[in-house]
Amino acid sequence: MNAPTIIVAAIVAVVFLAIIIKAIVDKKNGKSSCSCGCSCSGCAMKGACHPNE
């Protein structure tokens, strides 16, 4: 491998890890991963996000 390939791979890995860490932190803080901003009452995956409801 050459240097530019390693640099691009490192940048992609850092961005990927940042996205995963943000999702984990948001989940721990009780934030929804739903991007529509709507109520989860009509969502087919409600049980996966809110198992106690």
C-alpha positions as CSV (number, residue, x, y, z in Angstrom):
1,M,0.0,0.0,0.0
2,N,1.1,3.5,-0.6
3,A,0.7,6.5,1.6
4,P,-2.4,8.1,-0.1
5,T,-4.3,4.9,0.2
6,I,-3.5,4.6,3.9
7,I,-4.4,8.2,4.6
8,V,-7.8,7.8,2.8
9,A,-8.5,4.5,4.7
10,A,-7.7,6.2,8.0
11,I,-10.0,9.1,7.2
12,V,-12.8,6.8,6.3
13,A,-12.3,4.7,9.5
14,V,-12.3,7.9,11.7
15,V,-15.5,9.1,10.1
16,F,-17.1,5.6,10.5
17,L,-16.1,5.4,14.2
18,A,-17.4,9.0,14.8
19,I,-20.8,8.0,13.4
20,I,-20.9,4.9,15.6
21,I,-19.8,6.7,18.7
22,K,-22.4,9.5,18.2
23,A,-25.1,6.9,17.8
24,I,-24.1,5.1,21.0
25,V,-24.0,8.4,22.9
26,D,-27.3,9.5,21.6
27,K,-28.9,6.2,22.5
28,K,-27.5,6.4,26.1
29,N,-28.9,9.9,26.3
30,G,-32.4,8.7,25.2
31,K,-32.4,10.5,21.9
32,S,-34.2,8.8,19.0
33,S,-32.4,7.7,15.9
34,C,-35.5,8.6,13.9
35,S,-34.6,11.4,11.5
36,C,-38.2,12.2,10.6
37,G,-39.0,13.8,14.0
38,C,-42.4,12.2,14.1
39,S,-44.0,10.1,16.9
40,C,-43.0,6.5,17.0
41,S,-46.6,5.3,17.6
42,G,-47.0,4.4,13.9
43,C,-43.6,2.9,13.4
44,A,-43.3,-0.8,12.6
45,M,-40.0,-0.9,14.5
46,K,-41.3,0.8,17.7
47,G,-40.7,-2.4,19.8
48,A,-37.0,-2.3,18.9
49,C,-36.5,1.3,20.0
50,H,-39.0,1.4,22.9
51,P,-39.4,-2.1,24.3
52,N,-41.1,-0.9,27.6
53,E,-43.9,0.9,25.9
